[in-house]
Amino acid sequence: MLPLFVCEVTLGYMLAYRNCKYAEQLKFTITICGSYNMGKPDIIYEDNDIIVCCKPAGIATQTRRIGQQDMESFIRNYRAAKNEPPYVGIVHRLDQPVEGVMVFAKNQKAAASLSRQIKEHTTEKYYRAASRGHGVSGADKQEDNHDPAWHTLTDYISFDKRTNTSKITSEKDRLAKKAVLQYRIISNECNKTEFDIKLLTGRHHQIRLQLAHIGYPLIGDTKYGKPASNNSGTGSKSGRTCGGVREQLALCSYKIVFDHPATGERMTFELP
């Protein structure tokens, strides 16, 4: 059996396994523990081909707005400070209000490999989410072993560029794209439901829209925070506030799994 490294690291430290004699055959699982600065991205792992970061909520993956920080400029500046080519390959995105783990390519070959994996659905992306909604009947069903049951949501989503929102429509809509995710309820206490989600497609606002559609609008979601009967995607300003401050969107990308673009190693990066 090949050795499996489980590394618990504090965010902000870079990990490298360049000198490991098993470097070409290891499967990596990295668990990130401890607190981290929500205002600044943290680099979790870096080698010659990839950079894995934890994106804070409120920072865009990529933006054209002058003067606004985004993950792309953060990594460009970080690489330039080390006298490295400032290339940044963006292979996937997180919405601006969403926090979580992201991987970026440091060269075009790595970007092509990661992009191909995403297109072929060989990567794995997991999220945690929370809602105060009541949802649909049977959504909290358990398996025979009392573990939370996984449910699959399949919808067709169309994107409105003018309003930057999406809506659930029908398969007949020529502009719609198929959206699939799996979810299970891991906690349902104190009028709050918490979800574990495996994203199988990456549509615009997919998780937020699909959960709202079955009666679970996410805490802090001002776009899709209306009841399930309204899935128009026209937005809502009914998000709750806490002490006069609007709540952060309760959605986090906590785990990402992919094959290393150069070595082929299966790598897992996970927040607690």
Backbone as CSV, one residue per row, in Angstrom:
resi,resn,N_x,N_y,N_z,CA_x,CA_y,CA_z,C_x,C_y,C_z
1,MET,0.848,-1.192,0.000,0.000,0.000,0.000,0.885,1.245,0.000
2,LEU,0.518,2.217,-0.815,1.284,3.449,-0.871,1.055,4.246,0.403
3,PRO,2.072,4.963,0.889,1.914,5.748,2.105,0.948,6.897,1.888
4,LEU,0.226,7.253,2.913,-0.728,8.362,2.871,-0.313,9.384,3.901
5,PHE,-0.036,10.588,3.478,0.326,11.645,4.399,-0.930,12.416,4.792
6,VAL,-1.169,12.555,6.076,-2.229,13.423,6.569,-1.538,14.535,7.323
7,CYS,-1.568,15.702,6.794,-0.819,16.812,7.353,-1.758,17.849,7.940
8,GLU,-1.595,18.165,9.212,-2.362,19.235,9.830,-1.445,20.448,9.897
9,VAL,-1.860,21.531,9.264,-0.994,22.700,9.171,-1.767,23.933,9.587
10,THR,-1.049,24.930,10.035,-1.667,26.211,10.348,-1.674,27.053,9.091
11,LEU,-2.813,27.674,8.776,-2.904,28.485,7.572,-1.861,29.592,7.605
12,GLY,-1.314,29.877,6.442,-0.294,30.898,6.339,1.083,30.289,6.102
13,TYR,1.236,29.005,6.396,2.478,28.314,6.126,2.365,27.550,4.815
14,MET,3.413,27.598,4.018,3.422,26.881,2.750,3.982,25.480,2.973
15,LEU,3.387,24.528,2.276,3.858,23.151,2.372,4.530,22.764,1.062
16,ALA,5.620,22.009,1.157,6.282,21.530,-0.059,6.808,20.119,0.193
17,TYR,6.630,19.270,-0.797,7.087,17.898,-0.671,8.094,17.569,-1.766
18,ARG,8.814,18.578,-2.212,9.706,18.380,-3.341,10.790,17.335,-3.036
19,ASN,11.185,17.251,-1.767,12.293,16.369,-1.422,11.831,14.997,-0.941
20,CYS,10.540,14.762,-0.997,10.021,13.480,-0.520,10.323,12.381,-1.549
21,LYS,10.887,11.271,-1.095,11.268,10.208,-2.034,10.061,9.519,-2.646
22,TYR,8.862,9.705,-2.049,7.651,9.118,-2.599,6.870,10.143,-3.431
23,ALA,7.535,11.212,-3.814,6.817,12.362,-4.372,5.960,12.016,-5.580
24,GLU,6.335,10.996,-6.342,5.605,10.693,-7.558,4.476,9.695,-7.356
25,GLN,4.272,9.217,-6.142,3.244,8.221,-5.963,2.368,8.462,-4.728
26,LEU,2.584,9.559,-4.046,1.818,9.814,-2.838,0.435,10.373,-3.135
27,LYS,-0.506,10.009,-2.300,-1.798,10.668,-2.272,-1.769,11.596,-1.070
28,PHE,-2.109,12.867,-1.267,-2.026,13.851,-0.207,-3.405,14.169,0.352
29,THR,-3.498,14.236,1.648,-4.672,14.779,2.308,-4.179,15.826,3.281
30,ILE,-4.577,17.050,3.089,-4.113,18.130,3.947,-5.313,18.720,4.670
31,THR,-5.262,18.681,5.986,-6.324,19.244,6.797,-5.827,20.549,7.395
32,ILE,-6.559,21.611,7.155,-6.162,22.913,7.651,-6.900,23.164,8.954
33,CYS,-6.164,23.461,10.015,-6.817,23.669,11.291,-6.403,25.023,11.858
34,GLY,-7.206,25.521,12.783,-6.906,26.796,13.410,-7.617,27.939,12.740
35,SER,-7.435,29.129,13.281,-8.103,30.316,12.758,-7.229,30.971,11.707
36,TYR,-7.864,31.825,10.891,-7.097,32.529,9.888,-7.729,33.889,9.643
37,ASN,-6.943,34.779,9.041,-7.359,36.151,8.815,-8.376,36.209,7.693
38,MET,-9.617,36.611,8.027,-10.667,36.637,7.029,-10.460,37.742,6.003
39,GLY,-9.586,38.715,6.295,-9.445,39.823,5.378,-8.379,39.627,4.324
40,LYS,-7.585,38.596,4.433,-6.464,38.398,3.518,-6.373,36.936,3.114
41,PRO,-6.161,36.655,1.833,-6.014,35.251,1.409,-4.816,34.595,2.075
42,ASP,-4.933,33.317,2.346,-3.841,32.546,2.917,-3.412,31.466,1.934
43,ILE,-2.120,31.312,1.784,-1.583,30.273,0.924,-1.402,29.007,1.745
44,ILE,-2.067,27.944,1.322,-2.052,26.683,2.041,-0.937,25.783,1.537
45,TYR,-0.775,25.768,0.209,0.196,24.860,-0.403,0.706,25.486,-1.687
46,GLU,1.987,25.225,-1.980,2.572,25.739,-3.209,3.680,24.820,-3.677
47,ASP,3.751,24.592,-4.994,4.906,23.931,-5.588,5.175,24.596,-6.933
48,ASN,5.863,23.938,-7.833,6.236,24.571,-9.102,5.064,24.749,-10.061
49,ASP,3.946,24.080,-9.789,2.838,24.079,-10.741,1.536,24.685,-10.221
50,ILE,1.299,24.620,-8.920,0.018,25.071,-8.375,0.204,25.890,-7.103
51,ILE,-0.786,26.717,-6.829,-0.922,27.411,-5.548,-2.335,27.141,-5.047
52,VAL,-2.450,26.671,-3.807,-3.750,26.452,-3.194,-3.937,27.504,-2.107
53,CYS,-5.044,28.233,-2.195,-5.313,29.337,-1.270,-6.654,29.159,-0.579
54,CYS,-6.805,29.857,0.538,-8.113,29.998,1.164,-8.602,31.411,0.875
55,LYS,-9.643,31.519,0.071,-10.199,32.819,-0.303,-11.142,33.316,0.793
56,PRO,-10.923,34.516,1.302,-11.859,35.059,2.285,-13.166,35.496,1.625
57,ALA,-14.229,35.512,2.390,-15.483,36.082,1.897,-15.282,37.564,1.627
58,GLY,-15.888,38.056,0.552,-15.802,39.478,0.225,-14.776,39.821,-0.833
59,ILE,-13.900,38.900,-1.164,-12.891,39.126,-2.200,-13.291,38.341,-3.447
60,ALA,-13.301,39.018,-4.590,-13.677,38.365,-5.840,-12.549,37.463,-6.323
61,THR,-12.902,36.446,-7.081,-11.880,35.614,-7.718,-11.134,36.435,-8.763
62,GLN,-11.894,37.191,-9.549,-11.332,38.028,-10.614,-12.294,39.172,-10.863
63,THR,-11.776,40.379,-10.983,-12.647,41.528,-11.220,-11.972,42.511,-12.165
64,ARG,-12.797,43.271,-12.869,-12.293,44.327,-13.748,-12.355,45.694,-13.073
65,ARG,-12.862,45.737,-11.861,-13.002,47.012,-11.157,-11.644,47.513,-10.687
66,ILE,-11.298,48.696,-11.095,-10.006,49.279,-10.757,-9.936,49.550,-9.260
67,GLY,-8.857,49.135,-8.653,-8.646,49.397,-7.233,-9.240,48.360,-6.305
68,GLN,-9.989,47.401,-6.828,-10.594,46.376,-5.983,-9.728,45.123,-5.985
69,GLN,-9.359,44.673,-4.809,-8.514,43.488,-4.707,-9.280,42.244,-5.139
70,ASP,-8.590,41.358,-5.815,-9.157,40.060,-6.143,-8.072,39.007,-5.989
71,MET,-8.461,37.742,-6.095,-7.501,36.668,-5.908,-6.433,36.668,-6.995
72,GLU,-6.830,37.002,-8.202,-5.874,37.032,-9.308,-4.748,38.022,-9.036
73,SER,-5.093,39.251,-8.631,-4.062,40.254,-8.379,-3.234,39.905,-7.147
74,PHE,-3.866,39.306,-6.146,-3.128,38.897,-4.951,-2.018,37.914,-5.324
75,ILE,-2.352,36.908,-6.140,-1.358,35.900,-6.494,-0.310,36.471,-7.447
76,ARG,-0.740,37.330,-8.375,0.234,37.980,-9.258,1.269,38.752,-8.438
77,ASN,0.791,39.538,-7.483,1.699,40.344,-6.662,2.593,39.459,-5.798
78,TYR,2.024,38.379,-5.289,2.790,37.446,-4.469,3.924,36.826,-5.287
79,ARG,3.637,36.419,-6.516,4.667,35.803,-7.356,5.705,36.835,-7.806
80,ALA,5.235,38.029,-8.129,6.163,39.072,-8.559,7.140,39.436,-7.442
81,ALA,6.663,39.416,-6.198,7.524,39.726,-5.055,8.625,38.687,-4.882
82,LYS,8.417,37.490,-5.421,9.427,36.437,-5.359,10.232,36.355,-6.660
83,ASN,10.082,37.366,-7.521,10.762,37.403,-8.816,10.404,36.217,-9.692
84,GLU,9.156,35.778,-9.588,8.638,34.716,-10.434,7.764,35.315,-11.531
85,PRO,7.583,34.618,-12.643,6.643,35.090,-13.663,5.254,35.235,-13.031
86,PRO,4.584,36.357,-13.219,3.316,36.596,-12.523,2.106,35.925,-13.167
87,TYR,2.328,34.808,-13.834,1.217,34.095,-14.469,0.284,33.516,-13.405
88,VAL,-1.038,33.656,-13.649,-2.048,33.073,-12.770,-3.089,32.388,-13.646
89,GLY,-3.197,31.077,-13.532,-4.210,30.347,-14.279,-5.446,30.129,-13.423
90,ILE,-6.536,30.817,-13.781,-7.792,30.674,-13.045,-8.589,29.553,-13.688
91,VAL,-8.780,28.466,-12.954,-9.442,27.280,-13.515,-10.832,27.051,-12.925
92,HIS,-11.145,27.733,-11.824,-12.496,27.684,-11.262,-12.691,28.949,-10.432
93,ARG,-13.904,29.194,-9.995,-14.221,30.434,-9.291,-15.094,30.164,-8.069
94,LEU,-15.018,31.090,-7.124,-15.974,31.167,-6.030,-16.622,32.537,-6.081
95,ASP,-17.933,32.588,-5.823,-18.614,33.877,-5.773,-17.947,34.780,-4.734
96,GLN,-18.035,36.074,-4.937,-17.368,37.020,-4.043,-17.736,36.828,-2.567
97,PRO,-19.016,36.600,-2.204,-19.333,36.437,-0.779,-19.025,35.052,-0.207
98,VAL,-18.488,34.160,-1.026,-18.213,32.797,-0.579,-16.742,32.665,-0.191
99,GLU,-16.490,32.009,0.931,-15.114,31.743,1.344,-14.760,30.293,1.049
100,GLY,-13.459,30.002,1.032,-13.094,28.609,0.879,-11.825,28.353,0.085
101,VAL,-11.585,27.064,-0.159,-10.348,26.593,-0.782,-10.420,26.722,-2.299
102,MET,-9.337,27.235,-2.879,-9.229,27.357,-4.328,-7.845,26.914,-4.780
103,VAL,-7.748,26.422,-6.024,-6.461,26.070,-6.610,-6.237,26.924,-7.849
104,PHE,-5.011,27.415,-7.999,-4.622,28.222,-9.156,-3.396,27.591,-9.803
105,ALA,-3.311,27.710,-11.115,-2.173,27.165,-11.854,-1.065,28.210,-11.971
106,LYS,0.183,27.751,-11.922,1.328,28.645,-12.042,1.918,28.645,-13.444
107,ASN,1.397,27.800,-14.331,1.857,27.780,-15.710,0.720,27.271,-16.594
108,GLN,0.877,27.448,-17.884,-0.197,27.107,-18.818,-0.453,25.605,-18.879
109,LYS,0.587,24.807,-18.750,0.411,23.355,-18.783,-0.429,22.881,-17.596
110,ALA,-0.146,23.417,-16.431,-0.926,23.064,-15.243,-2.362,23.545,-15.376
111,ALA,-2.541,24.737,-15.944,-3.892,25.272,-16.134,-4.699,24.382,-17.063
112,ALA,-4.077,23.915,-18.137,-4.778,23.051,-19.089,-5.190,21.739,-18.432
113,SER,-4.310,21.167,-17.613,-4.617,19.911,-16.940,-5.774,20.079,-15.960
114,LEU,-5.718,21.108,-15.131,-6.780,21.332,-14.148,-8.108,21.657,-14.827
115,SER,-8.058,22.453,-15.890,-9.278,22.792,-16.624,-9.910,21.555,-17.234
116,ARG,-9.072,20.669,-17.761,-9.582,19.429,-18.351,-10.243,18.559,-17.281
117,GLN,-9.638,18.487,-16.103,-10.228,17.699,-15.021,-11.597,18.237,-14.616
118,ILE,-11.704,19.550,-14.543,-12.981,20.158,-14.181,-14.027,19.885,-15.259
119,LYS,-13.626,20.011,-16.511,-14.554,19.758,-17.614,-15.020,18.315,-17.642
120,GLU,-14.126,17.399,-17.287,-14.455,15.973,-17.308,-15.037,15.492,-15.983
121,HIS,-15.235,16.404,-15.050,-15.851,16.111,-13.743,-15.069,15.083,-12.939
122,THR,-13.745,15.138,-13.027,-12.929,14.236,-12.217,-12.431,14.919,-10.941
123,THR,-12.637,16.212,-10.824,-12.344,16.899,-9.570,-13.533,16.725,-8.629
124,GLU,-13.313,16.975,-7.357,-14.390,16.930,-6.373,-14.387,18.240,-5.593
125,LYS,-15.578,18.840,-5.449,-15.704,20.086,-4.703,-16.841,19.955,-3.698
126,TYR,-16.512,20.227,-2.439,-17.478,20.077,-1.355,-17.686,21.408,-0.647
127,TYR,-18.926,21.628,-0.223,-19.296,22.881,0.431,-20.068,22.597,1.720
128,ARG,-20.020,23.557,2.624,-20.902,23.594,3.782,-21.796,24.816,3.642
129,ALA,-23.054,24.647,4.028,-24.011,25.740,3.914,-24.985,25.667,5.079
130,ALA,-25.666,26.788,5.350,-26.643,26.825,6.434,-27.839,27.664,6.014
131,SER,-29.016,27.255,6.488,-30.264,27.925,6.141,-31.189,27.944,7.346
132,ARG,-32.098,28.913,7.386,-33.161,28.939,8.387,-34.498,28.527,7.781
133,GLY,-34.454,28.050,6.545,-35.680,27.616,5.880,-36.172,26.288,6.429
134,HIS,-37.391,25.924,6.053,-38.005,24.686,6.531,-37.959,23.580,5.478
135,GLY,-37.756,23.923,4.229,-37.505,22.941,3.197,-38.672,22.049,2.855
136,VAL,-38.360,21.035,2.067,-39.378,20.117,1.570,-39.405,18.857,2.409
137,SER,-40.504,18.144,2.364,-40.655,16.908,3.125,-39.671,15.842,2.648
138,GLY,-39.038,15.163,3.594,-38.120,14.083,3.257,-36.694,14.512,3.047
139,ALA,-36.417,15.816,3.117,-35.061,16.286,2.855,-34.081,15.871,3.944
140,ASP,-34.591,15.562,5.138,-33.705,15.178,6.233,-33.723,13.672,6.476
141,LYS,-34.077,12.894,5.461,-34.140,11.436,5.567,-32.771,10.860,5.923
142,GLN,-32.778,9.763,6.685,-31.540,9.091,7.057,-31.440,7.725,6.387
143,GLU,-30.194,7.248,6.265,-29.972,5.907,5.761,-30.287,4.889,6.868
144,ASP,-30.245,3.597,6.544,-30.516,2.554,7.529,-29.515,2.565,8.672
145,ASN,-28.285,3.040,8.407,-27.273,3.102,9.459,-27.328,4.424,10.226
146,HIS,-28.395,5.198,9.998,-28.658,6.463,10.680,-27.760,7.615,10.210
147,ASP,-26.939,7.371,9.198,-26.187,8.475,8.610,-27.135,9.320,7.763
148,PRO,-26.873,10.616,7.640,-27.722,11.453,6.788,-27.721,10.945,5.346
149,ALA,-28.872,10.893,4.736,-28.985,10.398,3.365,-28.576,11.486,2.373
150,TRP,-27.942,11.056,1.285,-27.595,11.984,0.215,-28.787,12.117,-0.729
151,HIS,-29.062,13.355,-1.143,-30.121,13.642,-2.101,-29.500,14.324,-3.314
152,THR,-30.059,14.099,-4.470,-29.578,14.725,-5.694,-30.586,15.754,-6.188
153,LEU,-30.098,16.944,-6.487,-30.920,17.986,-7.099,-30.470,18.169,-8.541
154,THR,-31.403,18.071,-9.471,-31.121,18.299,-10.887,-32.091,19.344,-11.410
155,ASP,-31.571,20.448,-11.880,-32.390,21.536,-12.406,-31.752,22.085,-13.669
156,TYR,-32.478,22.986,-14.314,-31.940,23.713,-15.465,-31.940,25.196,-15.104
157,ILE,-30.766,25.810,-15.247,-30.555,27.172,-14.771,-30.177,28.075,-15.943
158,SER,-30.813,29.225,-15.992,-30.441,30.232,-16.991,-29.908,31.466,-16.273
159,PHE,-28.931,32.101,-16.886,-28.227,33.235,-16.290,-28.655,34.526,-16.968
160,ASP,-28.970,35.536,-16.158,-29.319,36.862,-16.657,-28.146,37.794,-16.389
161,LYS,-27.385,38.098,-17.424,-26.197,38.923,-17.269,-26.552,40.330,-16.810
162,ARG,-27.728,40.817,-17.226,-28.131,42.189,-16.886,-28.290,42.375,-15.380
163,THR,-28.855,41.380,-14.691,-29.080,41.481,-13.249,-28.071,40.681,-12.431
164,ASN,-27.186,39.956,-13.128,-26.218,39.082,-12.460,-26.914,38.095,-11.520
165,THR,-28.011,37.537,-11.979,-28.740,36.518,-11.220,-29.075,35.357,-12.150
166,SER,-29.423,34.253,-11.536,-29.842,33.082,-12.294,-31.223,32.664,-11.844
167,LYS,-31.887,31.871,-12.663,-33.196,31.360,-12.294,-33.348,29.927,-12.783
168,ILE,-34.183,29.182,-12.087,-34.476,27.812,-12.490,-35.580,27.834,-13.527
169,THR,-35.329,27.175,-14.618,-36.283,27.171,-15.721,-36.503,25.713,-16.149
170,SER,-36.729,25.475,-17.422,-37.002,24.112,-17.888,-35.938,23.657,-18.886
171,GLU,-35.929,22.363,-19.125,-34.991,21.792,-20.078,-35.220,22.346,-21.483
172,LYS,-36.423,22.811,-21.750,-36.757,23.334,-23.068,-36.159,24.714,-23.316
173,ASP,-35.752,25.389,-22.258,-35.143,26.703,-22.393,-33.776,26.548,-23.062
174,ARG,-33.615,27.102,-24.252,-32.375,26.902,-25.006,-31.179,27.590,-24.351
175,LEU,-31.428,28.531,-23.449,-30.343,29.219,-22.760,-29.974,28.560,-21.433
176,ALA,-30.760,27.587,-21.026,-30.541,26.958,-19.725,-29.455,25.886,-19.791
177,LYS,-28.771,25.711,-18.662,-27.749,24.674,-18.531,-28.114,23.747,-17.374
178,LYS,-27.814,22.483,-17.551,-28.128,21.495,-16.525,-27.263,21.729,-15.294
179,ALA,-27.889,21.675,-14.124,-27.192,21.900,-12.857,-27.487,20.740,-11.919
180,VAL,-26.422,20.107,-11.403,-26.591,18.930,-10.545,-25.717,19.083,-9.301
181,LEU,-26.293,18.791,-8.163,-25.532,18.711,-6.922,-26.126,17.629,-6.036
182,GLN,-25.338,17.179,-5.083,-25.815,16.252,-4.062,-25.690,16.927,-2.708
183,TYR,-26.655,16.685,-1.837,-26.590,17.294,-0.513,-27.107,16.325,0.538
184,ARG,-26.684,16.572,1.764,-27.238,15.862,2.910,-27.303,16.833,4.073
185,ILE,-28.286,16.651,4.927,-28.449,17.500,6.096,-27.659,16.894,7.246
186,ILE,-26.711,17.663,7.771,-25.846,17.148,8.838,-26.236,17.693,10.203
187,SER,-27.086,18.721,10.232,-27.551,19.268,11.504,-28.858,20.008,11.260
188,ASN,-29.770,19.876,12.205,-31.054,20.565,12.094,-31.516,20.940,13.496
189,GLU,-30.918,22.006,14.021,-31.185,22.420,15.386,-31.332,23.932,15.468
190,CYS,-32.098,24.364,16.476,-32.243,25.796,16.780,-32.654,26.597,15.543
191,ASN,-33.603,26.051,14.791,-34.138,26.729,13.616,-33.065,26.989,12.558
192,LYS,-32.017,26.166,12.538,-30.971,26.296,11.529,-30.622,24.923,10.985
193,THR,-30.592,24.810,9.670,-30.260,23.560,9.007,-28.898,23.705,8.342
194,GLU,-28.007,22.745,8.593,-26.673,22.774,8.004,-26.526,21.640,6.994
195,PHE,-25.859,21.943,5.898,-25.753,21.022,4.774,-24.305,20.677,4.458
196,ASP,-24.104,19.461,3.995,-22.880,19.042,3.335,-23.248,18.863,1.864
197,ILE,-22.487,19.488,0.969,-22.863,19.543,-0.444,-21.696,19.106,-1.315
198,LYS,-21.984,18.259,-2.285,-21.017,17.904,-3.317,-21.502,18.505,-4.628
199,LEU,-20.712,19.421,-5.161,-21.101,20.126,-6.381,-20.640,19.335,-7.597
200,LEU,-21.582,18.953,-8.443,-21.256,18.141,-9.624,-21.176,18.964,-10.902
201,THR,-21.781,20.125,-10.918,-21.620,21.079,-12.017,-21.371,22.452,-11.398
202,GLY,-20.844,23.354,-12.180,-20.470,24.658,-11.625,-21.217,25.804,-12.272
203,ARG,-22.524,25.850,-12.094,-23.326,26.920,-12.694,-23.335,28.173,-11.812
204,HIS,-23.714,29.272,-12.428,-23.744,30.559,-11.733,-24.714,30.518,-10.549
205,HIS,-24.202,30.787,-9.343,-25.013,30.816,-8.120,-25.780,29.512,-7.893
206,GLN,-25.228,28.405,-8.355,-25.982,27.154,-8.379,-26.467,26.681,-7.013
207,ILE,-25.559,26.580,-6.051,-25.946,26.074,-4.741,-26.991,26.978,-4.094
208,ARG,-26.765,28.269,-4.158,-27.686,29.226,-3.543,-29.082,29.112,-4.148
209,LEU,-29.135,29.006,-5.451,-30.416,28.966,-6.148,-31.135,27.635,-5.939
210,GLN,-30.412,26.532,-6.062,-31.065,25.231,-5.949,-31.583,24.960,-4.536
211,LEU,-30.828,25.345,-3.517,-31.318,25.145,-2.155,-32.493,26.066,-1.845
212,ALA,-32.439,27.298,-2.328,-33.576,28.208,-2.129,-34.829,27.660,-2.804
213,HIS,-34.649,27.004,-3.931,-35.777,26.474,-4.691,-36.515,25.378,-3.941
214,ILE,-35.818,24.652,-3.058,-36.491,23.597,-2.282,-36.805,24.066,-0.857
215,GLY,-36.745,25.374,-0.642,-37.168,25.912,0.641,-36.066,26.176,1.643
216,TYR,-34.804,26.177,1.183,-33.680,26.413,2.074,-32.808,27.573,1.583
217,PRO,-33.332,28.808,1.559,-32.459,29.937,1.201,-31.349,30.067,2.226
218,LEU,-30.143,30.347,1.771,-29.006,30.384,2.672,-29.030,31.627,3.551
219,ILE,-28.554,31.474,4.753,-28.415,32.606,5.667,-27.518,33.650,5.017
220,GLY,-27.948,34.892,5.045,-27.157,35.986,4.498,-27.277,36.182,3.004
221,ASP,-28.125,35.405,2.329,-28.256,35.522,0.873,-29.306,36.576,0.533
222,THR,-28.849,37.689,-0.004,-29.762,38.773,-0.359,-30.282,38.665,-1.786
223,LYS,-29.778,37.714,-2.559,-30.260,37.539,-3.927,-31.369,36.509,-4.028
224,TYR,-31.231,35.424,-3.282,-32.187,34.321,-3.398,-32.825,33.990,-2.047
225,GLY,-32.932,34.984,-1.187,-33.420,34.765,0.161,-34.912,34.740,0.322
226,LYS,-35.654,34.757,-0.773,-37.109,34.693,-0.685,-37.564,33.250,-0.555
227,PRO,-38.816,33.019,-0.190,-39.322,31.654,-0.072,-39.184,30.879,-1.370
228,ALA,-39.314,29.561,-1.267,-39.091,28.676,-2.416,-40.056,28.936,-3.552
229,SER,-41.223,29.524,-3.266,-42.208,29.765,-4.312,-41.733,30.809,-5.303
230,ASN,-40.692,31.586,-4.924,-40.160,32.598,-5.822,-38.770,32.169,-6.264
231,ASN,-38.650,31.673,-7.473,-37.333,31.275,-7.978,-36.970,32.079,-9.213
232,SER,-37.492,33.301,-9.285,-37.268,34.118,-10.475,-35.838,34.598,-10.580
233,GLY,-35.125,34.646,-9.430,-33.753,35.127,-9.470,-33.658,36.627,-9.562
234,THR,-34.760,37.341,-9.283,-34.720,38.793,-9.381,-34.118,39.434,-8.157
235,GLY,-33.848,38.631,-7.127,-33.161,39.154,-5.955,-34.108,39.491,-4.837
236,SER,-33.555,39.536,-3.627,-34.323,39.851,-2.440,-33.448,40.620,-1.478
237,LYS,-34.009,41.600,-0.824,-33.278,42.341,0.185,-33.794,41.992,1.571
238,SER,-34.299,40.761,1.694,-34.891,40.355,2.950,-33.923,39.622,3.850
239,GLY,-32.619,39.595,3.488,-31.639,38.907,4.319,-31.601,39.504,5.709
240,ARG,-31.491,38.667,6.717,-31.517,39.137,8.084,-30.250,39.905,8.423
241,THR,-30.344,40.728,9.436,-29.179,41.428,9.935,-28.970,41.049,11.385
242,CYS,-27.771,41.213,11.856,-27.428,40.918,13.240,-26.801,42.165,13.828
243,GLY,-27.522,42.822,14.727,-27.015,44.059,15.315,-26.842,45.152,14.299
244,GLY,-27.672,45.138,13.249,-27.596,46.160,12.216,-26.599,45.843,11.123
245,VAL,-25.850,44.747,11.251,-24.869,44.345,10.243,-25.402,43.126,9.497
246,ARG,-25.404,43.210,8.175,-25.929,42.095,7.395,-25.066,40.858,7.593
247,GLU,-25.720,39.702,7.699,-25.005,38.463,7.945,-24.204,38.030,6.728
248,GLN,-23.064,37.411,6.986,-22.251,36.850,5.912,-22.978,35.663,5.294
249,LEU,-22.828,35.501,3.993,-23.424,34.366,3.307,-22.888,33.069,3.900
250,ALA,-23.803,32.192,4.319,-23.412,30.948,4.990,-23.096,29.856,3.980
251,LEU,-21.995,30.052,3.262,-21.567,29.095,2.247,-20.045,29.086,2.205
252,CYS,-19.468,27.897,2.340,-18.016,27.764,2.374,-17.592,26.555,1.550
253,SER,-16.612,26.754,0.687,-16.004,25.646,-0.055,-14.939,25.035,0.845
254,TYR,-15.272,23.920,1.492,-14.377,23.400,2.529,-13.422,22.318,2.040
255,LYS,-13.664,21.747,0.863,-12.764,20.690,0.397,-12.699,20.657,-1.124
256,ILE,-11.494,20.454,-1.634,-11.304,20.302,-3.073,-10.341,19.143,-3.304
257,VAL,-10.635,18.315,-4.303,-9.847,17.127,-4.610,-9.545,17.133,-6.102
258,PHE,-8.291,16.902,-6.468,-7.915,16.891,-7.883,-6.610,16.129,-8.051
259,ASP,-6.268,15.807,-9.287,-4.992,15.171,-9.603,-3.949,16.255,-9.859
260,HIS,-2.792,16.088,-9.262,-1.742,17.080,-9.487,-1.414,17.121,-10.978
261,PRO,-1.356,18.311,-11.574,-1.190,18.414,-13.029,0.140,17.877,-13.548
262,ALA,1.156,17.775,-12.709,2.457,17.280,-13.170,2.712,15.836,-12.767
263,THR,2.357,15.464,-11.536,2.689,14.127,-11.030,1.535,13.146,-11.101
264,GLY,0.311,13.651,-11.221,-0.846,12.779,-11.240,-1.319,12.343,-9.862
265,GLU,-0.663,12.804,-8.799,-1.060,12.450,-7.447,-2.464,12.988,-7.153
266,ARG,-3.262,12.212,-6.459,-4.569,12.660,-6.024,-4.377,13.488,-4.770
267,MET,-4.768,14.755,-4.828,-4.522,15.677,-3.726,-5.833,16.176,-3.133
268,THR,-5.886,16.252,-1.829,-7.077,16.697,-1.118,-6.695,17.824,-0.170
269,PHE,-7.407,18.927,-0.250,-7.217,20.041,0.673,-8.550,20.313,1.350
270,GLU,-8.547,20.317,2.676,-9.811,20.367,3.406,-9.721,21.275,4.622
271,LEU,-10.726,22.129,4.785,-10.878,22.925,5.992,-11.612,22.092,7.039
272,PRO,-11.439,22.378,8.317,-12.106,21.593,9.355,-13.608,21.807,9.326
